[in-house]
């Protein structure tokens, strides 16, 4: 059977529909042909799938072919057996007769001869030519048709139908369609059963020496093609999946050495969507096929069926997995394949798959989750293609122009170098190309980072290409590194001495026979690039890919195309973060071309992603780039924000001098001539908290002071021109809370700072710290981060959630002090006397308190004597107090009265005390020294005392 592979593939490519043969007994086909072909394709044809379940085919294509056609006449019996899928599925016998004797003697025997083959599905169409106006001819036609039905139809199956040329019956065409589809269904079931029986016999011999995969393949694909012609694509796909599994078992049989393939010119262009790329007879190897071509052939057949099923998503899913697995197979045979065959094949395969799936995909026809998953797979294909393309570009010397970003480094540093048996050698006439590459290497220098940030460049290679290439050259080692570079220093190689190098001794290998001395010398990096470029020209036959690697401009154009394709698809999928990361790679190229506006927009998205995910190490790589773009674009607000964000990152990510550079830029811009003040949130840089201990307690209307701890994340001292701190009530939303203000500049040192702010009177309630605002030049900053109130000696810069511990409690108005008379006796008229007032604080400090005294009419204070104050106890001798006279001193403290006000001493702020006031009762009606009941015990009525504090 394997000898018929070429013929099999030719027949298969030319047969894509079901054939219905027409046996034109009476020469009627030209008359009825148009009406028959108008019924094609058959609508809603009911067929049986492989499991014998009914399936409705919306459009079943078919073709009517006369049995006298050469396409049906030129087949030999063995061909019919091998290629049974192209044999007719139904036979229509066209007859007409106008005489019973003619029917019995001529037509009937001929029909018996035609239908004697039981393997064919057939039925008879009797065509009546009788005109409706000719009753005799009409009656005769009916008699002949009745006789035809009796002879060729049965109770089990009706095999005859009648077509009246002049006035066909309304249900004739439906009856015709039904009979044709019924015949197709029966033929299909019989042929499927035949192929299944034959395949079962071959499968039982799989582990026997007589097993031949080619024979199994022809039968299996014939069965799949039968299903495909019948539009039963699911069953056809299942056959190809089983064929793939069987082939995998055959290939992996130990002990058999098979050629892999892939050595011909053009094989590097993936053919995973082109089943006719190579004839099957050209890839036969013994009893099987070469793996390189056949696995791609099978996938091409599967993808064609999936596209017919309108499932481009599944093509992309299967295709990505196929590329990964096939790439591993290419790795196993890399030493015998052309240079970089694996990388080139993956690039072409990914591009072909992307183009085919995107052209077949239509938006809005699938569920949202399937749509997003499709775009995710497209993004993966673009990313895989981009990765391999970057590796090829690195091989020819464009690696110095690649952005050494975390995503590129993570991908390329884990991608191994090609492993040919012998690394390509430089052509003898390539000296000018080597010189050009060396010039390119010398001119390429990494772009310095903004703020003078110094970072070790991220690697883009798994190992040093120079060492890897020379190691893979036959009988060579890397040799003397200075010799390789002609004495020039290279990155990462430091000379142990500053003395000029003497001429390096050339290392040679003692090998018998003639050996080229130029081969014995290790290759320089520029020579490796040129050698790889020439080798790739021999490997790559795709002109577009060759053009993409021909110059730096063409490379960047293709690189941008692949990166944008991956980013756009990721943005439309669930994996939006991948798209944002790749936006950063696009931004790097835009920055290099001076398109700073586009670069800044992309960098902003990348920084927002890294900050939101908490990837601060990655943020520290990208944020300086954004700041540089903003500075070039004169975006003062954005530049300030980026500088503050850089300062807010972990101190270990930057050197102290770099952080000082960030701060100097903030201060410089804040005091520059900005058009408008810039508001900025510094919550991650400046945090604050109250002092440890109980909250400050005040009464309604009382002012006070409040100490606050502020942590500064700036590396140096910074001066705040103004500072405001709001308080937030815990149990109400009263907007009348007064803010704490500092009118004088405040200098914040790095770390912990304690400042005291004047506290204006607040309404009763419990208060916590709110928002810290202030101004540095024209920079208005705001912080709402609260630091953990740790030990007093702790200077840690820690930000936590808003604390629930109140910092201030303000109580409702209540008596703060108790004032009572020290004695109760009659006053002597016109005589100086002491009046005592006992002062008892009620759970409130009287520090800074002032006593306002108003004597009223008939009573005045003796200014010749000072007011005195002494401590008081409840057990003090009442007689002593009553017998007190002016001039007596008992541990008293003298106080001054000014404008009726007496200031309390500090010692009396917390304890009970007695204030002695010298007074005189004045009256013109009573004699001096007499007493009057009107004044007895009522002197406090005439002397009004009011106590106030300024706490």
BELGI-V349833 format. One record per residue. RES is the residue in one letter. OMEGA is omega as a letter, one per 20 degrees, with the letter a starting at -180 (999 if undefined). Layout:
BEGIN
<<RES/OMEGA> <RES/OMEGA>>
END
This chain:
BEGIN
<<X/a> <X/a> <X/a> <X/a> <X/a> <X/r> <X/r> <X/a> <X/r> <X/a> <X/a> <X/a> <X/a> <X/a> <X/a> <X/r> <X/a> <X/r> <X/r> <X/a> <X/a> <X/r> <X/a> <X/a> <X/a> <X/r> <X/a> <X/a> <X/r> <X/a> <X/a> <X/a> <X/a> <X/r> <X/a> <X/a> <X/r> <X/r> <X/a> <X/i> <X/a> <X/a> <X/r> <X/r> <X/a> <X/r> <X/r> <X/r> <X/a> <X/a> <X/r> <X/r> <X/a> <X/r> <X/r> <X/r> <X/a> <X/a> <X/a> <X/a> <X/r> <X/r> <X/r> <X/r> <X/r> <X/a> <X/r> <X/a> <X/a> <X/a> <X/r> <X/a> <X/a> <X/a> <X/r> <X/a> <X/a> <X/r> <X/r> <X/r> <X/a> <X/a> <X/a> <X/a> <X/a> <X/r> <X/r> <X/a> <X/r> <X/r> <X/r> <X/r> <X/r> <X/a> <X/r> <X/a> <X/a> <X/a> <X/a> <X/r> <X/r> <X/r> <X/a> <X/a> <X/a> <X/a> <X/a> <X/r> <X/r> <X/r> <X/r> <X/r> <X/a> <X/a> <X/a> <X/r> <X/a> <X/a> <X/a> <X/r> <X/a> <X/r> <X/a> <X/r> <X/r> <X/a> <X/a> <X/r> <X/a> <X/r> <X/a> <X/a> <X/r> <X/a> <X/a> <X/r> <X/r> <X/r> <X/a> <X/r> <X/r> <X/a> <X/r> <X/a> <X/r> <X/r> <X/r> <X/r> <X/a> <X/a> <X/a> <X/r> <X/r> <X/r> <X/a> <X/a> <X/r> <X/a> <X/a> <X/r> <X/a> <X/r> <X/r> <X/a> <X/a> <X/a> <X/a> <X/r> <X/a> <X/a> <X/a> <X/a> <X/r> <X/r> <X/r> <X/r> <X/a> <X/a> <X/r> <X/a> <X/r> <X/r> <X/r> <X/a> <X/a> <X/r> <X/r> <X/r> <X/a> <X/a> <X/r> <X/r> <X/r> <X/a> <X/r> <X/r> <X/r> <X/r> <X/r> <X/r> <X/r> <X/a> <X/r> <X/a> <X/a> <X/a> <X/r> <X/a> <X/a> <X/a> <X/r> <X/a> <X/a> <X/r> <X/r> <X/a> <X/a> <X/a> <X/a> <X/a> <X/r> <X/r> <X/r> <X/a> <X/r> <X/r> <X/a> <X/r> <X/r> <X/r> <X/r> <X/a> <X/r> <X/r> <X/r> <X/r> <X/r> <X/r> <X/r> <X/r> <X/r> <X/r> <X/r> <X/r> <X/r> <X/r> <X/r> <X/r> <X/a> <X/a> <X/a> <X/r> <X/a> <X/r> <X/r> <X/r> <X/a> <X/r> <X/a> <X/a> <X/r> <X/a> <X/a> <X/r> <X/a> <X/r> <X/a> <X/r> <X/a> <X/r> <X/a> <X/r> <X/a> <X/a> <X/r> <X/a> <X/r> <X/r> <X/a> <X/a> <X/r> <X/a> <X/r> <X/r> <X/a> <X/a> <X/a> <X/a> <X/r> <X/a> <X/a> <X/a> <X/a> <X/r> <X/r> <X/r> <X/r> <X/r> <X/r> <X/r> <X/r> <X/a> <X/r> <X/r> <X/r> <X/r> <X/r> <X/r> <X/a> <X/r> <X/r> <X/r> <X/a> <X/r> <X/r> <X/a> <X/r> <X/a> <X/r> <X/r> <X/r> <X/r> <X/r> <X/a> <X/a> <X/r> <X/r> <X/r> <X/r> <X/r> <X/a> <X/a> <X/a> <X/a> <X/a> <X/a> <X/r> <X/a> <X/r> <X/r> <X/a> <X/a> <X/a> <X/a> <X/r> <X/r> <X/a> <X/r> <X/a> <X/a> <X/r> <X/a> <X/r> <X/a> <X/a> <X/a> <X/a> <X/r> <X/r> <X/a> <X/r> <X/a> <X/r> <X/a> <X/a> <X/r> <X/a> <X/a> <X/r> <X/r> <X/r> <X/r> <X/r> <X/a> <X/r> <X/r> <X/r> <X/r> <X/r> <X/r> <X/r> <X/a> <X/r> <X/r> <X/r> <X/a> <X/a> <X/r> <X/r> <X/r> <X/r> <X/r> <X/r> <X/a> <X/a> <X/r> <X/a> <X/a> <X/a> <X/a> <X/r> <X/r> <X/r> <X/a> <X/r> <X/a> <X/r> <X/a> <X/a> <X/a> <X/a> <X/a> <X/r> <X/r> <X/a> <X/r> <X/r> <X/a> <X/r> <X/r> <X/r> <X/r> <X/a> <X/r> <X/a> <X/r> <X/a> <X/a> <X/a> <X/a> <X/r> <X/r> <X/r> <X/r> <X/r> <X/r> <X/r> <X/r> <X/r> <X/r> <X/a> <X/a> <X/a> <X/r> <X/a> <X/r> <X/a> <X/r> <X/r> <X/a> <X/a> <X/a> <X/a> <X/a> <X/r> <X/a> <X/r> <X/a> <X/r> <X/a> <X/r> <X/r> <X/a> <X/a> <X/a> <X/a> <X/a> <X/a> <X/a> <X/r> <X/a> <X/r> <X/a> <X/r> <X/a> <X/r> <X/a> <X/r> <X/a> <X/a> <X/r> <X/r> <X/a> <X/a> <X/r> <X/r> <X/r> <X/r> <X/r> <X/a> <X/r> <X/r> <X/a> <X/r> <X/a> <X/a> <X/r> <X/a> <X/r> <X/a> <X/r> <X/a> <X/a> <X/r> <X/a> <X/r> <X/r> <X/r> <X/r> <X/a> <X/a> <X/r> <X/a> <X/r> <X/a> <X/a> <X/a> <X/r> <X/a> <X/a> <X/r> <X/a> <X/r> <X/a> <X/r> <X/r> <X/r> <X/r> <X/a> <X/r> <X/r> <X/a> <X/r> <X/r> <X/r> <X/r> <X/r> <X/a> <X/a> <X/r> <X/r> <X/a> <X/r> <X/r> <X/r> <X/r> <X/a> <X/a> <X/a> <X/a> <X/a> <X/a> <X/r> <X/r> <X/a> <X/r> <X/r> <X/r> <X/r> <X/r> <X/a> <X/a> <X/r> <X/r> <X/r> <X/a> <X/a> <X/r> <X/r> <X/r> <X/a> <X/a> <X/r> <X/a> <X/a> <X/r> <X/r> <X/r> <X/r> <X/r> <X/r> <X/r> <X/r> <X/r> <X/r> <X/r> <X/a> <X/r> <X/r> <X/r> <X/r> <X/r> <X/r> <X/r> <X/a> <X/a> <X/r> <X/r> <X/a> <X/r> <X/r> <X/r> <X/r> <X/r> <X/r> <X/a> <X/r> <X/r> <X/a> <X/r> <X/a> <X/r> <X/a> <X/r> <X/a> <X/r> <X/r> <X/r> <X/r> <X/r> <X/a> <X/a> <X/r> <X/r> <X/r> <X/r> <X/r> <X/r> <X/a> <X/r> <X/r> <X/a> <X/a> <X/r> <X/a> <X/a> <X/r> <X/r> <X/r> <X/a> <X/r> <X/r> <X/r> <X/r> <X/r> <X/r> <X/a> <X/a> <X/a> <X/a> <X/a> <X/a> <X/a> <X/r> <X/a> <X/r> <X/r> <X/r> <X/r> <X/r> <X/r> <X/a> <X/a> <X/r> <X/r> <X/a> <X/a> <X/a> <X/a> <X/a> <X/r> <X/a> <X/r> <X/a> <X/a> <X/r> <X/a> <X/r> <X/a> <X/r> <X/a> <X/a> <X/a> <X/a> <X/r> <X/r> <X/a> <X/r> <X/r> <X/r> <X/r> <X/r> <X/a> <X/r> <X/r> <X/a> <X/r> <X/r> <X/a> <X/r> <X/a> <X/r> <X/r> <X/r> <X/a> <X/r> <X/a> <X/r> <X/r> <X/r> <X/a> <X/r> <X/r> <X/a> <X/r> <X/r> <X/r> <X/a> <X/r> <X/a> <X/r> <X/a> <X/r> <X/r> <X/r> <X/r> <X/a> <X/r> <X/a> <X/a> <X/r> <X/a> <X/a> <X/a> <X/a> <X/a> <X/a> <X/a> <X/r> <X/a> <X/r> <X/a> <X/a> <X/r> <X/a> <X/r> <X/r> <X/r> <X/r> <X/a> <X/a> <X/r> <X/r> <X/a> <X/r> <X/a> <X/r> <X/a> <X/r> <X/r> <X/a> <X/r> <X/a> <X/r> <X/r> <X/a> <X/r> <X/r> <X/a> <X/a> <X/r> <X/r> <X/r> <X/a> <X/r> <X/a> <X/r> <X/r> <X/r> <X/a> <X/a> <X/r> <X/r> <X/r> <X/a> <X/r> <X/r> <X/r> <X/a> <X/r> <X/a> <X/a> <X/a> <X/r> <X/a> <X/r> <X/a> <X/r> <X/a> <X/r> <X/a> <X/a> <X/r> <X/a> <X/a> <X/r> <X/a> <X/r> <X/r> <X/a> <X/r> <X/r> <X/r> <X/r> <X/r> <X/a> <X/r> <X/r> <X/r> <X/r> <X/r> <X/r> <X/r> <X/r> <X/a> <X/r> <X/r> <X/a> <X/r> <X/r> <X/r> <X/a> <X/r> <X/r> <X/a> <X/r> <X/r> <X/a> <X/r> <X/r> <X/r> <X/r> <X/a> <X/a> <X/r> <X/r> <X/a> <X/a> <X/r> <X/r> <X/r> <X/a> <X/r> <X/a> <X/a> <X/a> <X/r> <X/a> <X/r> <X/a> <X/r> <X/a> <X/r> <X/r> <X/r> <X/r> <X/a> <X/a> <X/a> <X/r> <X/a> <X/r> <X/a> <X/a> <X/r> <X/a> <X/a> <X/a> <X/r> <X/a> <X/a> <X/a> <X/a> <X/r> <X/a> <X/r> <X/r> <X/a> <X/r> <X/a> <X/a> <X/r> <X/a> <X/r> <X/r> <X/r> <X/r> <X/r> <X/r> <X/a> <X/r> <X/r> <X/r> <X/r> <X/a> <X/a> <X/a> <X/a> <X/a> <X/a> <X/r> <X/a> <X/r> <X/r> <X/r> <X/a> <X/r> <X/a> <X/r> <X/r> <X/a> <X/r> <X/r> <X/a> <X/a> <X/r> <X/r> <X/r> <X/r> <X/r> <X/a> <X/r> <X/a> <X/r> <X/a> <X/r> <X/a> <X/a> <X/r> <X/r> <X/a> <X/r> <X/a> <X/r> <X/r> <X/a> <X/r> <X/r> <X/r> <X/r> <X/999>>
END
